[in-house]
C-alpha cells in the first residue's frame, strides 16, 4: 500500500523555488542599482575634488610667482 500517506510533504515544489529565485533576483537588482548610483556619486565627487585641488595649486603657484 501507500506507506507515505501518513507523512507530510517534504521539500519544496518547483514553483516555490522559482518564486524564491525571482524575489532574490529583484532584491539583487535593487542592490546593484543602489551600488551603481553610489559609485557614480563617488566618481563625481572625486572629479570635483580634483578640480578644486588643481585650482588651489594654480592659485598657490600664481602667488609664488608674483
TIGURO-948420 format. One record per atom (N, C-alpha, C, O): atom name; x, y, z; residue in three letters. Coordinates in nm, 2 decimals. Atoms other than C-alpha are relative to their C-alpha. Layout:
<tortis>
+----+--------+--------+--------+-----+
: at :   east :  north :     up :  aa :
+----+--------+--------+--------+-----+
: CA :      X :      Y :      Z : ALA :
...
+----+--------+--------+--------+-----+
</tortis>
This chain:
<tortis>
+----+--------+--------+--------+-----+
: at :   east :  north :     up :  aa :
+----+--------+--------+--------+-----+
:  N :   0.08 :  -0.12 :   0.00 : UNK :
: CA :   0.00 :   0.00 :   0.00 : UNK :
:  C :   0.09 :   0.13 :   0.00 : UNK :
:  O :   0.21 :   0.12 :  -0.02 : UNK :
:  N :  -0.07 :  -0.12 :   0.00 : UNK :
: CA :   0.10 :   0.36 :   0.02 : UNK :
:  C :   0.05 :   0.03 :   0.14 : UNK :
:  O :  -0.02 :   0.07 :   0.22 : UNK :
:  N :  -0.06 :  -0.02 :  -0.13 : UNK :
: CA :   0.34 :   0.39 :   0.31 : UNK :
:  C :   0.02 :   0.14 :   0.04 : UNK :
:  O :   0.04 :   0.18 :   0.15 : UNK :
:  N :  -0.03 :  -0.14 :  -0.03 : UNK :
: CA :   0.40 :   0.76 :   0.28 : UNK :
:  C :  -0.13 :   0.09 :   0.02 : UNK :
:  O :  -0.12 :   0.21 :   0.03 : UNK :
:  N :   0.13 :  -0.07 :  -0.01 : UNK :
: CA :   0.03 :   0.86 :   0.31 : UNK :
:  C :   0.00 :   0.08 :   0.13 : UNK :
:  O :  -0.06 :   0.19 :   0.14 : UNK :
:  N :   0.00 :  -0.07 :  -0.13 : UNK :
: CA :   0.08 :   0.95 :   0.68 : UNK :
:  C :   0.10 :   0.10 :   0.02 : UNK :
:  O :   0.09 :   0.18 :   0.11 : UNK :
:  N :  -0.11 :  -0.09 :  -0.02 : UNK :
: CA :   0.39 :   1.15 :   0.63 : UNK :
:  C :  -0.03 :   0.13 :  -0.08 : UNK :
:  O :  -0.10 :   0.13 :  -0.18 : UNK :
:  N :   0.02 :  -0.13 :   0.07 : UNK :
: CA :   0.38 :   1.52 :   0.54 : UNK :
:  C :   0.09 :   0.02 :  -0.12 : UNK :
:  O :   0.18 :  -0.06 :  -0.15 : UNK :
:  N :  -0.08 :  -0.03 :   0.13 : UNK :
: CA :   0.51 :   1.66 :   0.21 : UNK :
:  C :   0.14 :   0.05 :   0.04 : UNK :
:  O :   0.15 :   0.14 :   0.12 : UNK :
:  N :  -0.14 :  -0.04 :  -0.04 : UNK :
: CA :   0.89 :   1.70 :   0.23 : UNK :
:  C :   0.05 :   0.08 :  -0.12 : UNK :
:  O :   0.03 :   0.05 :  -0.24 : UNK :
:  N :  -0.07 :  -0.07 :   0.11 : UNK :
: CA :   1.09 :   1.95 :   0.03 : UNK :
:  C :  -0.09 :   0.12 :  -0.05 : UNK :
:  O :  -0.20 :   0.15 :   0.00 : UNK :
:  N :   0.06 :  -0.12 :   0.06 : UNK :
: CA :   0.99 :   2.25 :  -0.19 : UNK :
:  C :  -0.04 :  -0.04 :  -0.14 : UNK :
:  O :   0.02 :  -0.12 :  -0.21 : UNK :
:  N :   0.04 :   0.02 :   0.14 : UNK :
: CA :   0.80 :   2.25 :  -0.51 : UNK :
:  C :   0.08 :   0.09 :  -0.09 : UNK :
:  O :   0.14 :   0.18 :  -0.05 : UNK :
:  N :  -0.08 :  -0.08 :   0.10 : UNK :
: CA :   0.95 :   2.39 :  -0.83 : UNK :
:  C :  -0.06 :   0.14 :   0.00 : UNK :
:  O :   0.02 :   0.24 :  -0.02 : UNK :
:  N :   0.06 :  -0.13 :  -0.01 : UNK :
: CA :   0.70 :   2.68 :  -0.81 : UNK :
:  C :   0.06 :   0.08 :   0.11 : UNK :
:  O :   0.09 :   0.20 :   0.10 : UNK :
:  N :  -0.06 :  -0.07 :  -0.12 : UNK :
: CA :   0.82 :   2.77 :  -0.46 : UNK :
:  C :   0.14 :   0.04 :  -0.02 : UNK :
:  O :   0.18 :   0.16 :   0.01 : UNK :
:  N :  -0.14 :  -0.03 :   0.03 : UNK :
: CA :   1.18 :   2.76 :  -0.57 : UNK :
:  C :   0.01 :   0.11 :  -0.10 : UNK :
:  O :   0.10 :   0.20 :  -0.09 : UNK :
:  N :   0.00 :  -0.11 :   0.10 : UNK :
: CA :   1.11 :   2.98 :  -0.87 : UNK :
:  C :  -0.04 :   0.13 :   0.06 : UNK :
:  O :   0.02 :   0.23 :   0.02 : UNK :
:  N :   0.04 :  -0.12 :  -0.07 : UNK :
: CA :   0.93 :   3.23 :  -0.65 : UNK :
:  C :   0.12 :   0.06 :   0.08 : UNK :
:  O :   0.14 :   0.18 :   0.08 : UNK :
:  N :  -0.11 :  -0.05 :  -0.08 : UNK :
: CA :   1.23 :   3.25 :  -0.42 : UNK :
:  C :   0.11 :   0.06 :  -0.09 : UNK :
:  O :   0.17 :   0.16 :  -0.05 : UNK :
:  N :  -0.10 :  -0.05 :   0.09 : UNK :
: CA :   1.47 :   3.29 :  -0.71 : UNK :
:  C :  -0.04 :   0.13 :  -0.06 : UNK :
:  O :   0.05 :   0.22 :  -0.07 : UNK :
:  N :   0.05 :  -0.13 :   0.05 : UNK :
: CA :   1.26 :   3.57 :  -0.85 : UNK :
:  C :   0.01 :   0.11 :   0.10 : UNK :
:  O :   0.06 :   0.22 :   0.07 : UNK :
:  N :  -0.01 :  -0.10 :  -0.11 : UNK :
: CA :   1.24 :   3.75 :  -0.52 : UNK :
:  C :   0.15 :   0.04 :   0.02 : UNK :
:  O :   0.18 :   0.16 :   0.03 : UNK :
:  N :  -0.14 :  -0.03 :  -0.02 : UNK :
: CA :   1.62 :   3.72 :  -0.47 : UNK :
:  C :   0.05 :   0.08 :  -0.12 : UNK :
:  O :   0.14 :   0.17 :  -0.10 : UNK :
:  N :  -0.04 :  -0.08 :   0.12 : UNK :
: CA :   1.67 :   3.85 :  -0.83 : UNK :
:  C :  -0.04 :   0.14 :   0.01 : UNK :
:  O :   0.04 :   0.23 :  -0.03 : UNK :
:  N :   0.05 :  -0.14 :  -0.01 : UNK :
: CA :   1.46 :   4.15 :  -0.77 : UNK :
:  C :   0.08 :   0.08 :   0.11 : UNK :
:  O :   0.11 :   0.19 :   0.09 : UNK :
:  N :  -0.08 :  -0.07 :  -0.11 : UNK :
: CA :   1.64 :   4.23 :  -0.44 : UNK :
:  C :   0.14 :   0.03 :  -0.05 : UNK :
:  O :   0.19 :   0.13 :  -0.02 : UNK :
:  N :  -0.14 :  -0.02 :   0.05 : UNK :
: CA :   1.98 :   4.18 :  -0.61 : UNK :
:  C :   0.00 :   0.11 :  -0.10 : UNK :
:  O :   0.10 :   0.19 :  -0.10 : UNK :
:  N :   0.00 :  -0.11 :   0.10 : UNK :
: CA :   1.88 :   4.41 :  -0.89 : UNK :
:  C :  -0.01 :   0.14 :   0.07 : UNK :
:  O :   0.06 :   0.23 :   0.03 : UNK :
:  N :   0.01 :  -0.12 :  -0.08 : UNK :
: CA :   1.78 :   4.68 :  -0.64 : UNK :
:  C :   0.13 :   0.04 :   0.06 : UNK :
:  O :   0.17 :   0.15 :   0.07 : UNK :
:  N :  -0.12 :  -0.03 :  -0.07 : UNK :
: CA :   2.10 :   4.65 :  -0.45 : UNK :
:  C :   0.11 :   0.04 :  -0.11 : UNK :
:  O :   0.18 :   0.13 :  -0.08 : UNK :
:  N :  -0.09 :  -0.03 :   0.11 : UNK :
: CA :   2.30 :   4.66 :  -0.78 : UNK :
:  C :  -0.02 :   0.15 :  -0.05 : UNK :
:  O :   0.08 :   0.22 :  -0.07 : UNK :
:  N :   0.03 :  -0.13 :   0.04 : UNK :
: CA :   2.12 :   4.98 :  -0.88 : UNK :
:  C :   0.05 :   0.10 :   0.10 : UNK :
:  O :   0.11 :   0.20 :   0.06 : UNK :
:  N :  -0.05 :  -0.09 :  -0.10 : UNK :
: CA :   2.20 :   5.14 :  -0.55 : UNK :
:  C :   0.15 :   0.02 :   0.01 : UNK :
:  O :   0.20 :   0.12 :   0.02 : UNK :
:  N :  -0.14 :  -0.01 :   0.00 : UNK :
: CA :   2.56 :   5.05 :  -0.56 : UNK :
:  C :   0.06 :   0.07 :  -0.12 : UNK :
:  O :   0.15 :   0.15 :  -0.11 : UNK :
:  N :  -0.04 :  -0.07 :   0.11 : UNK :
: CA :   2.59 :   5.18 :  -0.91 : UNK :
:  C :  -0.01 :   0.15 :   0.01 : UNK :
:  O :   0.07 :   0.23 :  -0.03 : UNK :
:  N :   0.03 :  -0.14 :  -0.02 : UNK :
: CA :   2.44 :   5.51 :  -0.82 : UNK :
:  C :   0.10 :   0.06 :   0.10 : UNK :
:  O :   0.15 :   0.17 :   0.08 : UNK :
:  N :  -0.09 :  -0.05 :  -0.09 : UNK :
: CA :   2.67 :   5.54 :  -0.52 : UNK :
:  C :   0.14 :   0.01 :  -0.06 : UNK :
:  O :   0.22 :   0.10 :  -0.03 : UNK :
:  N :  -0.12 :   0.00 :   0.07 : UNK :
: CA :   2.97 :   5.46 :  -0.74 : UNK :
:  C :   0.01 :   0.13 :  -0.09 : UNK :
:  O :   0.11 :   0.19 :  -0.09 : UNK :
:  N :   0.00 :  -0.11 :   0.08 : UNK :
: CA :   2.87 :   5.73 :  -0.98 : UNK :
:  C :   0.01 :   0.13 :   0.08 : UNK :
:  O :   0.08 :   0.22 :   0.04 : UNK :
:  N :  -0.01 :  -0.12 :  -0.09 : UNK :
: CA :   2.83 :   5.99 :  -0.70 : UNK :
:  C :   0.14 :   0.01 :   0.05 : UNK :
:  O :   0.19 :   0.12 :   0.06 : UNK :
:  N :  -0.14 :  -0.01 :  -0.05 : UNK :
: CA :   3.17 :   5.90 :  -0.56 : UNK :
:  C :   0.09 :   0.04 :  -0.11 : UNK :
:  O :   0.18 :   0.12 :  -0.08 : UNK :
:  N :  -0.09 :  -0.04 :   0.11 : UNK :
: CA :   3.33 :   5.94 :  -0.90 : UNK :
:  C :  -0.02 :   0.15 :  -0.03 : UNK :
:  O :   0.08 :   0.22 :  -0.05 : UNK :
:  N :   0.02 :  -0.14 :   0.03 : UNK :
: CA :   3.16 :   6.28 :  -0.95 : UNK :
:  C :   0.06 :   0.08 :   0.11 : UNK :
:  O :   0.12 :   0.19 :   0.08 : UNK :
:  N :  -0.06 :  -0.08 :  -0.11 : UNK :
: CA :   3.27 :   6.40 :  -0.60 : UNK :
:  C :   0.16 :   0.00 :  -0.02 : UNK :
:  O :   0.22 :   0.10 :   0.01 : UNK :
:  N :  -0.15 :   0.01 :   0.02 : UNK :
: CA :   3.63 :   6.28 :  -0.68 : UNK :
:  C :   0.04 :   0.10 :  -0.11 : UNK :
:  O :   0.15 :   0.16 :  -0.10 : UNK :
:  N :  -0.03 :  -0.10 :   0.10 : UNK :
: CA :   3.63 :   6.49 :  -1.00 : UNK :
:  C :  -0.01 :   0.14 :   0.05 : UNK :
:  O :   0.08 :   0.22 :   0.02 : UNK :
:  N :   0.01 :  -0.13 :  -0.06 : UNK :
: CA :   3.51 :   6.79 :  -0.81 : UNK :
:  C :   0.12 :   0.03 :   0.09 : UNK :
:  O :   0.18 :   0.14 :   0.09 : UNK :
:  N :  -0.11 :  -0.02 :  -0.09 : UNK :
: CA :   3.78 :   6.74 :  -0.55 : UNK :
:  C :   0.13 :   0.02 :  -0.08 : UNK :
:  O :   0.21 :   0.11 :  -0.04 : UNK :
:  N :  -0.12 :  -0.01 :   0.08 : UNK :
: CA :   4.05 :   6.70 :  -0.82 : UNK :
:  C :   0.00 :   0.14 :  -0.06 : UNK :
:  O :   0.11 :   0.20 :  -0.07 : UNK :
:  N :   0.01 :  -0.13 :   0.06 : UNK :
: CA :   3.93 :   7.02 :  -0.99 : UNK :
:  C :   0.03 :   0.11 :   0.10 : UNK :
:  O :   0.10 :   0.21 :   0.07 : UNK :
:  N :  -0.02 :  -0.10 :  -0.11 : UNK :
: CA :   3.93 :   7.21 :  -0.66 : UNK :
:  C :   0.15 :   0.00 :   0.04 : UNK :
:  O :   0.21 :   0.11 :   0.06 : UNK :
:  N :  -0.14 :   0.01 :  -0.04 : UNK :
: CA :   4.28 :   7.09 :  -0.58 : UNK :
:  C :   0.09 :   0.06 :  -0.11 : UNK :
:  O :   0.19 :   0.13 :  -0.08 : UNK :
:  N :  -0.08 :  -0.07 :   0.11 : UNK :
: CA :   4.41 :   7.20 :  -0.93 : UNK :
:  C :  -0.02 :   0.15 :   0.01 : UNK :
:  O :   0.08 :   0.22 :  -0.02 : UNK :
:  N :   0.02 :  -0.14 :  -0.01 : UNK :
: CA :   4.26 :   7.54 :  -0.87 : UNK :
:  C :   0.08 :   0.06 :   0.12 : UNK :
:  O :   0.14 :   0.16 :   0.10 : UNK :
:  N :  -0.08 :  -0.05 :  -0.12 : UNK :
: CA :   4.43 :   7.57 :  -0.53 : UNK :
:  C :   0.15 :   0.00 :  -0.04 : UNK :
:  O :   0.22 :   0.09 :  -0.01 : UNK :
:  N :  -0.14 :   0.00 :   0.05 : UNK :
: CA :   4.76 :   7.46 :  -0.69 : UNK :
:  C :   0.03 :   0.12 :  -0.09 : UNK :
:  O :   0.14 :   0.18 :  -0.08 : UNK :
:  N :  -0.02 :  -0.11 :   0.09 : UNK :
: CA :   4.72 :   7.72 :  -0.96 : UNK :
:  C :   0.01 :   0.13 :   0.08 : UNK :
:  O :   0.10 :   0.21 :   0.05 : UNK :
:  N :  -0.01 :  -0.12 :  -0.08 : UNK :
: CA :   4.65 :   8.00 :  -0.70 : UNK :
:  C :   0.13 :   0.00 :   0.08 : UNK :
:  O :   0.19 :   0.11 :   0.08 : UNK :
:  N :  -0.13 :   0.00 :  -0.07 : UNK :
: CA :   4.95 :   7.89 :  -0.49 : UNK :
:  C :   0.11 :   0.03 :  -0.09 : UNK :
:  O :   0.20 :   0.11 :  -0.05 : UNK :
:  N :  -0.11 :  -0.03 :   0.09 : UNK :
: CA :   5.18 :   7.89 :  -0.79 : UNK :
:  C :  -0.01 :   0.15 :  -0.05 : UNK :
:  O :   0.10 :   0.21 :  -0.06 : UNK :
:  N :   0.01 :  -0.14 :   0.04 : UNK :
: CA :   5.04 :   8.23 :  -0.90 : UNK :
:  C :   0.06 :   0.09 :   0.10 : UNK :
:  O :   0.13 :   0.18 :   0.07 : UNK :
:  N :  -0.05 :  -0.09 :  -0.10 : UNK :
: CA :   5.12 :   8.39 :  -0.57 : UNK :
:  C :   0.15 :  -0.02 :   0.03 : UNK :
:  O :   0.21 :   0.07 :   0.08 : UNK :
:  N :  -0.14 :   0.02 :  -0.01 : UNK :
: CA :   5.46 :   8.23 :  -0.56 : UNK :
:  C :   0.08 :   0.08 :  -0.10 : UNK :
:  O :   0.19 :   0.13 :  -0.08 : UNK :
:  N :  -0.06 :  -0.06 :   0.11 : UNK :
: CA :   5.54 :   8.38 :  -0.89 : UNK :
:  C :  -0.01 :   0.16 :   0.00 : UNK :
:  O :   0.07 :   0.23 :  -0.06 : UNK :
:  N :   0.02 :  -0.14 :  -0.01 : UNK :
: CA :   5.42 :   8.73 :  -0.80 : UNK :
:  C :   0.09 :   0.06 :   0.09 : UNK :
:  O :   0.09 :   0.19 :   0.11 : UNK :
+----+--------+--------+--------+-----+
</tortis>
